[in-house]
Amino acid sequence: MLTDKAIHAAKTKEKLYRIIDGRVPNLCLEVPPIGAKRWRLRYAIDGKWKMVILGVYPAVSLDEARKKANDIQKNPCL
């Protein structure tokens, strides 16, 4: 499960990578080679998978990202 300490410690690598939250299904933190860490959520509408950016860390905290992810999963048409 992600923590603020783990997010802060995530360092850039040669390629983009994702850290799965573990508490909220399909929520992850993307760490690109260059740029800011960003929250992404993968969800399905009518059997088609979509990905949405929930915000950039630290402007959007772990708790805020989880809340946004839960809201979208309850009503994906938002």
C-alpha positions as CSV (number, residue, x, y, z in Angstrom):
1,M,0.0,0.0,0.0
2,L,1.3,3.5,-0.9
3,T,2.3,5.9,1.8
4,D,3.4,9.5,1.6
5,K,6.9,8.4,2.5
6,A,7.1,5.9,-0.3
7,I,5.7,8.5,-2.8
8,H,8.3,11.0,-1.8
9,A,11.1,8.5,-2.0
10,A,10.1,7.4,-5.6
11,K,12.9,8.4,-7.9
12,T,12.8,8.8,-11.6
13,K,14.2,6.0,-13.8
14,E,15.1,5.7,-17.5
15,K,11.5,4.7,-18.3
16,L,8.1,5.7,-16.9
17,Y,6.9,3.3,-14.2
18,R,3.8,3.0,-12.1
19,I,3.4,2.3,-8.4
20,I,0.1,0.7,-7.6
21,D,-1.8,2.0,-4.5
22,G,-3.1,-1.3,-3.2
23,R,-6.0,0.3,-1.3
24,V,-8.0,1.7,-4.1
25,P,-8.3,-0.7,-7.1
26,N,-6.7,0.6,-10.4
27,L,-5.2,3.7,-8.7
28,C,-1.5,4.3,-9.4
29,L,1.2,6.9,-9.2
30,E,3.1,7.4,-12.5
31,V,6.7,8.4,-12.2
32,P,8.0,9.6,-15.6
33,P,11.7,10.1,-16.5
34,I,11.2,13.8,-16.6
35,G,8.4,15.8,-15.0
36,A,6.1,15.6,-12.1
37,K,4.6,12.4,-10.5
38,R,1.0,12.1,-11.4
39,W,-2.0,10.1,-10.2
40,R,-3.7,7.9,-12.8
41,L,-6.9,5.8,-12.5
42,R,-7.9,3.0,-14.9
43,Y,-11.6,2.3,-15.1
44,A,-14.1,0.7,-17.4
45,I,-17.2,2.2,-19.1
46,D,-19.3,-0.2,-21.2
47,G,-16.5,-2.8,-21.2
48,K,-13.9,-0.3,-22.5
49,W,-10.9,0.6,-20.3
50,K,-10.1,4.3,-19.9
51,M,-7.3,6.1,-18.0
52,V,-7.7,9.5,-16.4
53,I,-5.2,11.7,-14.7
54,L,-6.4,12.7,-11.2
55,G,-3.7,15.3,-10.6
56,V,-0.1,15.9,-9.9
57,Y,1.7,15.0,-6.7
58,P,2.1,16.8,-4.2
59,A,-0.7,19.3,-5.3
60,V,-3.1,16.3,-5.1
61,S,-2.3,14.3,-2.0
62,L,-2.6,10.6,-1.6
63,D,-5.9,11.0,0.4
64,E,-7.3,13.3,-2.3
65,A,-6.3,10.9,-5.1
66,R,-8.0,8.1,-3.3
67,K,-11.2,10.1,-2.8
68,K,-11.3,11.2,-6.5
69,A,-10.7,7.6,-7.6
70,N,-13.5,6.3,-5.4
71,D,-15.9,9.0,-6.7
72,I,-15.1,8.2,-10.3
73,Q,-15.5,4.4,-9.7
74,K,-18.9,5.0,-8.2
75,N,-20.0,7.2,-11.1
76,P,-17.6,6.9,-14.1
77,C,-19.7,9.3,-16.2
78,L,-18.4,12.3,-14.1
